[in-house]
Amino acid sequence: MARAVMRPLTPELRMRAKWSDGRATEKVAAKFMKPNDRLTSFERLEIYNRQYWLRVLECFYDDFPGVRAVLGENGFRDFAVAYLANHPSTRFTLRDLGSHVVEFIDAEPRWAGAHRELARDIARLEWAHIEAFDGEAKTPLTLEDLQGRDAAKLRLHLQPHLTLLELGYPLDEFLIALRENTRLRGEASNAVEDMPGRERVKRLRLPKKKIVWLAVHRHQNMVYYKRLEQAQYDLLLAIRGGATLERALQIFSNERALPPIEKWFRQWASLGWFWLK
């Protein structure tokens, strides 16, 4: 039953007439799906097959509008079907449906087309957005937590919902512009049903290469993309990697003039980025 439900649909969004071994799907369906006075075994099974695919496609389209904008409508549909055939829903929540997208692009780059590097980066950012939206939040660090602590032994931890990204393109601006110009939710069910006449993502000029460093995080129940300087990114990366505060700050040991580290930490702490075990 699971194999039948999760088999990709035809381009016309119908159940496939042939089973994977060449048998008629009608004969396979008749072995475990009874007909009724209105529908054949095939027709009854097709309802489940179509509803599974329309639902997961709807979620996938919602979660990755940036990848969709980069690949185009036809390219993204092929990409989505190939991805979901390789990584079907396996959990009770569809929140995790796209958790293997970056891995899939690395393993099957042909589905990402000519803009593979760009598609990979924006998939990383969109997955970080999902993680920030409902990822775990620990009790934020307070000044009282630091009293009497030895910096040589102090290990700060970053919030689980915070992701640090080094991207080859300024995709924070691109994705924000895309979300502002596209109605992403409320249309998906009908749009997927109506392919190829579904609502189109507005085509924006693809960004040019430029390295940016981002912290994708949640603050007061909103997701934000915060630009970082490379030094800030390196410092936070060292903290995330488990370095003590003293060891993390050693990356500035050869600097003639120290950056405003105290100001950085004050701002990051105000955003609730740090916690202590």
For each residue, the residues with C-beta under 8 A, 3 or more apart:
1: 4 5 32 48
2: 5 6
3: 6 7
4: 1 7 25 28 29 45 48 49
5: 1 2 45 48 49 52
6: 2 3 52 85 88
7: 3 4 15 16 20 49
8: 16 53 81 84 85
9: 12 13 14 15 16 49 50 53
10: 13 14 15 16
11:
12: 9
13: 9 10 50 53 54 193 195
14: 9 10 46 50
15: 7 9 10 25 42 45 46 49 50
16: 7 8 9 10 19 25
17: 24 25 26
18: 22 23 24 25
19: 16 22 23 24 25 27 28
20: 7
21:
22: 18 19
23: 18 19 27 28
24: 17 18 19 27 28
25: 4 15 16 17 18 19 28 29 42 45
26: 17 29 30 40 41 42
27: 19 23 24 30 31
28: 4 19 23 24 25 31
29: 4 25 26 32 33 41 42 44 45
30: 26 27 33 35 41 42
31: 27 28
32: 1 29
33: 29 30 41 44 45
34: 41 44
35: 30 39 40 41 43 44
36: 39 44
37:
38:
39: 35 36 43 44 47
40: 26 35 43 44
41: 26 29 30 33 34 35 44 45
42: 15 25 26 29 30 45 46
43: 35 39 40 46 47
44: 29 33 34 35 36 39 40 41 47 48
45: 4 5 15 25 29 33 41 42 48 49
46: 14 15 42 43 49 50
47: 39 43 44 50 51
48: 1 4 5 44 45 51 52
49: 4 5 7 9 15 45 46 52 53
50: 9 13 14 15 46 47 53 54
51: 47 48 54 55
52: 5 6 48 49 55 56 89
53: 8 9 13 49 50 56 57 84
54: 13 50 51 57 58 189 192 193
55: 51 52 58 59 94
56: 52 53 59 60 84 88 89 94 97
57: 53 54 60 61 80 81 84 192
58: 54 55 61 62 188 189 192
59: 55 56 62 63 94 97
60: 56 57 63 64 80 83 84 97 98
61: 57 58 64 65 68 76 80 188 191 192
62: 58 59 65 184 185 188
63: 59 60 97 98 126 130
64: 60 61 67 68 76 98 101 123 126
65: 61 62 68 69 126 175 178 179 182 184 201
66: 69 70 122 123 125 126 171 174 175 178
67: 64 70 71 76 79 101 119 122 123 126
68: 61 64 65 71 72 73 76 201
69: 65 66 72 178 201 202 203 204
70: 66 67 115 118 119 122 206
71: 67 68 75 76 79 112 113 115 119
72: 68 69 75 76
73: 68 76 77 196 198 200 201
74: 77 78 196
75: 71 72 78 79 113
76: 61 64 67 68 71 72 73 79 80
77: 73 74 80 81 195 196
78: 74 75 81 82 111
79: 67 71 75 76 82 83 111 112
80: 57 60 61 76 77 83 84
81: 8 57 77 78 84 85
82: 78 79 85 86 104 108 111
83: 60 79 80 86 87 100 101 104 111
84: 8 53 56 57 60 80 81 87 88 89 97
85: 6 8 81 82 88
86: 82 83 100 104 108
87: 83 84 97 100 104
88: 6 56 84 85
89: 52 56 84 94 97
90:
91: 96
92:
93: 96
94: 55 56 59 89 97
95: 130 134
96: 91 93 99
97: 56 59 60 63 84 87 89 94
98: 60 63 64 101 123 126 127 130
99: 96 127
100: 83 86 87 103 104
101: 64 67 83 98 104 105 123 126 127
102: 105 106 120 123 124 127
103: 100 106 107
104: 82 83 86 87 100 101 107 108 111
105: 101 102 108 109 111 112 116 119 120 123
106: 102 103 109 120
107: 103 104
108: 82 86 104 105 111 112
109: 105 106 112 116
110: 113
111: 78 79 82 83 104 105 108
112: 71 79 105 108 109 115 116 119 120
113: 71 75 110 116 119
114:
115: 70 71 112 118 119 206
116: 105 109 112 113 119 120
117: 120 121 168
118: 70 115 121 122 168 169 206 207
119: 67 70 71 105 112 113 115 116 122 123
120: 102 105 106 112 116 117 123 124
121: 117 118 124 125 167 168 169 171
122: 66 67 70 118 119 125 126 169 171 174 175
123: 64 66 67 98 101 102 105 119 120 126 127
124: 102 120 121 127 128 165 167
125: 66 121 122 128 129 165 167 171 172 175 214 216 225
126: 63 64 65 66 67 98 101 122 123 129 130 175
127: 98 99 101 102 123 124 130 131
128: 124 125 131 132 163 165 214 216
129: 125 126 132 133 175 216 223
130: 63 95 98 126 127 133 134
131: 127 128 134 135 161 163 216
132: 128 129 135 161 162 163 216 217 218 223 224
133: 129 130 161 218 223
134: 95 130 131 161
135: 131 132 159 160 161 218
136: 159 160 161
137: 159 160 161 218 272
138: 157 159 160 275
139: 275
140: 159 269 272 273 274 275
141: 145 146 156 269 272 274 275 276
142: 145 146
143: 146 147
144: 147
145: 141 142 149 276
146: 141 142 143 149 154
147: 143 144
148:
149: 145 146 153 154
150: 153 154
151: 154 244 245 246 249
152: 244 246
153: 149 150 244
154: 146 149 150 151 244 245 246
155: 242 243 244 245 277
156: 141 239 245 274 275 276
157: 138 239 274 275 276 277
158: 162 164 236 239 240 273 274 275
159: 135 136 137 138 140 162 217 218 272 273 274 275
160: 135 136 137 138
161: 131 132 133 134 135 136 137 217 218
162: 132 158 159 215 216 217 218 273
163: 128 131 132 215 216 217
164: 158 213 214 215 228 233 236 237 240
165: 124 125 128 213 214 215 216
166: 211 212 213 233
167: 121 124 125 170 171 211 212 213 214
168: 117 118 121 209 210 211
169: 118 121 122 174 207 208 209 210 212
170: 167 173 174 207 210 212
171: 66 121 122 125 167 174 175 207 212
172: 125 175 176 212 214 225 227
173: 170 176 177 207
174: 66 122 169 170 171 177 178 204 206 207
175: 65 66 122 125 126 129 171 172 178 179 225
176: 172 173 179 180 225
177: 173 174 180 181 204
178: 65 66 69 174 175 181 182 201 202 204
179: 65 175 176 182 184
180: 176 177
181: 177 178 202 204
182: 65 178 179 201 202
183: 186 187 199
184: 62 65 179 187 188
185: 62 188
186: 183
187: 183 184 190 191 198 199
188: 58 61 62 184 185 191 192
189: 54 58 192 193
190: 187 193 194 198
191: 61 187 188 194 195 198 199
192: 54 57 58 61 188 189 195 198
193: 13 54 189 190
194: 190 191 197 198
195: 13 77 191 192 198
196: 73 74 77
197: 194
198: 73 187 190 191 192 194 195
199: 183 187 191
200: 73 203
201: 65 68 69 73 178 182
202: 69 178 181 182
203: 69 200
204: 69 174 177 178 181
205:
206: 70 115 118 174
207: 118 169 170 171 173 174 210
208: 169
209: 168 169
210: 168 169 170 207
211: 166 167 168
212: 166 167 169 170 171 172 227
213: 164 165 166 167 227 228 229 230 232 233
214: 125 128 164 165 167 172 225 226 227 228
215: 162 163 164 165 225 226 228 236 273
216: 125 128 129 131 132 162 163 165 223 224 225 226
217: 132 159 161 162 163 223 224 226 271 273
218: 132 133 135 137 159 161 162 221 222 223 224
219: 222 224 271 272
220:
221: 218
222: 218 219
223: 129 132 133 216 217 218
224: 132 216 217 218 219
225: 125 172 175 176 214 215 216
226: 214 215 216 217 271
227: 172 212 213 214
228: 164 213 214 215 232 233 236
229: 213 232 233 259
230: 213 233 234
231: 234 235 251 252 259
232: 213 228 229 235 236 264
233: 164 166 213 228 229 230 236 237
234: 230 231 237 238 251
235: 231 232 238 239 248 249 251 252 261 264
236: 158 164 215 228 232 233 239 240 268
237: 164 233 234 240 241
238: 234 235 241 243 247 248 251
239: 156 157 158 235 236 243 245 248
240: 158 164 236 237
241: 237 238
242: 155
243: 155 238 239 247 248
244: 151 152 153 154 155 247 248
245: 151 154 155 156 239 248 249
246: 151 152 154 249 250
247: 238 243 244 250
248: 235 238 239 243 244 245 251
249: 151 235 245 246 252 253 261
250: 246 247 253
251: 231 234 235 238 248
252: 231 235 249 255 258 259 261
253: 249 250
254:
255: 252 258 259
256:
257:
258: 252 255 261
259: 229 231 252 255 264
260: 263 264
261: 235 249 252 258 264 265
262: 265 266
263: 260 266 267
264: 232 235 259 260 261 267 268
265: 261 262 268 269
266: 262 263 269 270
267: 263 264 270 271
268: 236 264 265 271 273 274
269: 140 141 265 266 272 273 274
270: 266 267
271: 217 219 226 267 268
272: 137 140 141 159 219 269
273: 140 158 159 162 215 217 268 269
274: 140 141 156 157 158 159 268 269
275: 138 139 140 141 156 157 158 159
276: 141 145 156 157
277: 155 157
